Each structure stands twice: as C-alpha cells, then as structure tokens.
Amino acid sequence: QAIQRDPNYALAYVALADVYNLLGFYSALPPNTAYPKAKAAALKALEIDESLSDAHTSLADVRLHYDVDWRGAEQGFQRAIALNPNNSSAHHWYAVYLSLLGRTEESWKEIKRALELDPVSVSINADMALHHFYAGQFNQAISQCLKSLDIDPNSHLAHFWLARAYGQKKMNAEAIREFRKAF
C-alpha cells in the first residue's frame, strides 16, 4: 500500500525486499521466486536513494544467499555500515556472512555490535547463540537461547539452536523437545 501511495518511497521497497529475503531464506516461497523479487525491490530502493543503508543491506543479503556473490555481499554490507554505523541489521547479517566464511573474530565483533544496537532483537540474540554454537561454546549457546526465549518464547531460531546445543551435550531428550518446538 505504501508503494501504491508513493512509488518513490524507498523504505517501502526496502521492507518489500526484506520480506522476500526472509520468505526465500525460510523457503516459505521458492528461493528462485522470492530472491529475484527481493533483488528487484532493493535495486528500486537504491535507484530512488543510493545512500540508503537498509537498501544496501537488503541487496547484500540477496547476493549472499541467492546470487552466491561473496565479494558483492561483503561490499554491500560494508557500504551499508559505512552509510549508517548504527544499522543493526547490517551488522547482524554481515556477522552471518563472516561466520559462513570462517572469519570468526570479525564475525564476533559484528554480532556483538548488532546486539549492542538492538539488545531485544530475537533474531540477533538467537544468532549470537549460533556464534557460540559454532565456536563450540555449547553452554554459552544454551544461555543465549534462554535469553532469546525470555524475549519471545515462540522463537523458532532460539528453539532450533537450543536443540542443537543440547544435542552436542548429549542431552537428547531436551534436544528432541526443542526441535519439536522449533518446527
């Protein structure tokens, strides 16, 4: 509706891009349907306002998860952060990117910054647990998931990472319970 009312409202295109990014990431829509729509919306937002940090973040996410354009994704996240150092999503998604590349120290810095900027974000809290998990810090991952679940008891990400951490600790009954909640 916002786009219909004002076709030059760049943030509406960013919101649309983010929705399609998430729909593709979670396979709520086939990725080959969702991500091209996300990319088109992010590019439209940038066409309207090239200086919009959120639009660079959205486009970088498409490059990361769909185009598999690692260099383009990193440049996009870095540009987004340069334009707005307080963009928690840019720090968050850049942390995921860095984690996937095994650049652990840089990734920790970015996820911690994202959490400082948005301490009640369930997804950032849950992805902090992901970082603990991949660092082999299963007790910290469990603790972080429990913090996430205090914010939102229905967070599928928090239940998922809690299940994985319990599994690594051979707490199988707890892991199964949490996987069921996640799904």
Steps between C-alpha positions, in 0.01 A plus 500: 500500500785740578650444156161558339457825690854619434698312234810702597502392866827307511449348846184325382708321237754407767223350714375305199854378427545385859173309497599320182849433640351333805239310299779363281736427788238299687365345179152638564525587130730320262833684511500543122171689540571698815858616451460655154207700641714603798779606267266702278352680802844576649626631166191719467564642847861575403384658176289738710762558772853363451598611849247276677691261726204264538473454122869405477443250784204341320688472172807356675278233654375398155858486377595283797214251506391484138756640258789342694692817423728502803697808400184693408334401828795618705526827310127556552513437874806722536333777301186472715705528819703792362178684418344425839727356770188452719322267256455193719379284211810580295727398788286192567490373144864588444582290807318204344696551178830512688407192702427305182848589375660390826611854582406442862667794672351751256164328526500525880570872477206553264245288689598667829454842340161396362393386846620827657290691247190283542520299824140377486514367144407134518677418174824672602491328841438164333780556252732583790419146615593376151841664543549332837390168349749514214773605742431181696372702796189294559427621854515862379279409204243353738514807723460732200202298371333524838546881486340499155210292627448748784441762231283274281408153628390402148826583321564209268864607459562495874333158533701371202840610633407386849420157359831486315694604811319243713579239236870580518485454877327161451188636668289311249157526664540875533626527142200311364262715705658819364507376140129429528439852628716645222308322228 
